């Protein structure tokens, strides 16, 4: 009780209170938004949870891997095992970062700043409650992936897109002679043409957006070219070409 009194005193002078508990925990502790707003009507409370305040998953435990599993990010990582080979079913790859944690923090920051701005425009300076779901926050990372999937589901066709999922020769990762990798992001035709020139394969310029089996062949041919030099050699070589190439 003494700790709660101290907390209430702090709330009187605070702008924002943030928590990462599951829904209803703050209410049980009597430090939820309704309670704190009675003490300080200007307070802004932000709650960042895995699945949001309402719904069938609200009380489920979870971490980043669970949130990106549900949102589709994990599934998107298994589209291609190795560039130059046909698509094969394989387990999703766990990213080397935490998209839901990072995305949730970014969306929370935007939500809090928006609430602060709204409060400053409000003559009564009333605060509000900001509900952040880390699962929801990952969706803005993958608009092209989602659009591509919807096209496939609705039309039954392979789909379209910028190649952002790694299924096109102009956007993906290629192995080099020293078993390292080069990232290629030559989406625009001018960058693809420069890439082809750098690889000594001007004959591939007209095959950037080719589909089907021919697409796989082009990917394989580009991969074969990258296997001829080490990563460092390719990076030095492409300093002379205006295209999107970098080390992994």
N, C-alpha and C positions, 0 to 999 in steps of 0.2 A: 504493500500500500504506500509506503514511503517513497519507493522508487517511482510509483505511478504519479504521486503528487509532484515530484520533481519533473517528470516528463510533461505533465500538464502545464507546469510553469514555463517550460521551454516552448511549448506549443503556442503560448500566448504571444511570443515574439517571433515565431517561425513563419516562413513563407511556404515551405514544402515539407511534407512528411512522406517518405517512401518506404515501402516494405516489399519483401519477396516471399511472404508466407502464402500458404494455400488459402483459398477463400474461406471466410468465416473465422479464421484464427484471430485477426485483429478485433473482430467483434467480441470474441470470448475474452480477450484481454482488456476489453473496454477502451481500446484506443483506435477504434474504427472511425471512418470519416464523419458519421453522424454525431458521434460523441465529441470528436475534436472540433467540429464545426460549431458546436454549442459553446465551446470555450473561445474559439477564434473563428468567426464567420469568414475570415479572409483566407483561411488555411486551404492549401491544395494538397490533396492526398493522392499519391500514385501507387498503385499496386501492380507489380509485375509478376505474373504467374505463368505456369506452363501452358495452360489451356483457357485462361480467362475466368471470369467470375461466375459464369452460368453455363450450363450444358452438361451432357453426360460424362465429360472428362474432367470436370472442375476439381474433383478430389483425387484424381489419379496422380501418383508420384511420377516423376520424370526428370530427365536431364536432356542436354542438347541433342544427343543422338536420338532420343525418342521423338522430340519435336520435329527434327528434320526428316525423320522416318515418316511421320504422318503427313507432313507438308509436301513430300515428294522430292526433296533435295537428294536424299540418299538414293532413291531409285534412278535419278538422272545420272548418277556417277557410273552406272554399269552399262552404258550404251555400247562402249567399245573397249575390248581388252587391250588390243595393240593395234595401232594404226596400220592399215595395209592388209588386215585380215578381215574376213567376214564377221559380222556381228555374232557374238556367241553369248549365251546366257551365262552370267557370272554373278557372284555376290557383289552387292554394292560396296563401294570403297568409303571408309570413314574419312571425312576431310581432316586435314591437318590444322584446322581452325574450328571455331565454334559459331556457326552462322546464326543459330537461334539466340545465343547469349548476346552476340554482337548486335544482331538485328533488334532484339528486344530492348537493349540499352539505347540504341539510336531512336527507336520509335518512342520510348519513354521520355527521352530528352526532348523530342519534338512535341510530345503531348504536354509535358510540363511547361515548356516555353510558351506553347499556345494558350495554356490555361492562365499563365502569368500575364500574357498580353491581353487576354479577354478580361481579366480582373482589373487591369489598368484602365480599360475602356468602360468599365462598369461603375457608375457613380456610387453604388452601394459596396463596391470592392468585395463582392462575394467570391469565395473560392469554389472549387468543384472537385469531384472525384475522377481520376484518370485510370481507366482499366486497360492494362496492357497484357496481351497474350503473346508469349514468345513464339508459339506455333504460328499464329497469324502474322507475326512480324517477318517471317521468312518468305512470305509469298511475293513481296516486292522484289526479291532477289531473282526471281525466275519467271518473268513475264513471257519471254520467248519460248522457254521450255513448256510452259502451260499452254500457250497459243498453239504450239506445234502439236501437242498431245490432243487438244480439242479438235484440230483439223483432222488428225488421223482418226479419232473416234467417230467424228460426224460423217466423214467422207469415205472412210475405209482405205484411204490412200496413204502413202508414206509420209506425207506432210511437207511442210515448207519451213523456212526460217533462215537465220543467218549462219547456220552451221554451228551455233553455240554449244550444242551438245556433243560435238566431236565427231559428227558423221559426214563431214565434208572435207575435201583436200585442203581448202584454204583456211580452215580454222581447227587447230588441234595440236597434238604433241607428237613429235617425231624423235626416234632414237638416233643417236649419232655413233660414229665409229668407236668411240671410247665408252660406250654404254651410258652416256649421259643423254640429256634431252634438250630439244629446241622447241619453244612454243611459237606457233605460227598463227597470226591473226589477220591474214590478208583478205578481209571481207570485201573491201571496195575493189573493183576491177583494176584500177591503177596499181594497187599494192600487189594484187595477184600477178599481174603482168611483170612487175619488177621482181617478184619472187621467182617466177619462171625463168626470167633472164639470168638471175643470180645462180640458179641451179643449172643453167645451161640447157634448159628445156623449153625453148620458145614454142615448141609444138603443143605444149599443154595450155597455152594462153586461152584458147577457145573452149576449154573443158572445165572451167571453174564451177559451173552450176549443173554439170551433167548428172544424170540420175541412174539408179539401178546398178547393174553389174559393172557398167563402164565407170561409174563413180568409184567403185572399189578398186578398179584397175588403176585409176589415176592416183588414188591414195597410195597404193602399193608402189607406183613408179616414183612418186615424191619421196616416199620412205626410203627406197633404194638409193636415191641421190644423196639423202642426208647421211646414209651409212658410209659414204665415201670419205668423209672428213670428221675430225673430232669436233666437239662442241666449240672449243676455243677457235679452231680454224674457221668454222662457219661464222662465228660472231665477228671475227676480223674481216672475213670475206664480205659479209653483208653490210659492213660499214660504208661500202661504196654503192649501196642500193637503197632507195627510199621505199622500204617495205616494213611490215610489222613482224619482226623476228626478235626473240629474246631468249635468254638462258632460263632453264628450269632449275 
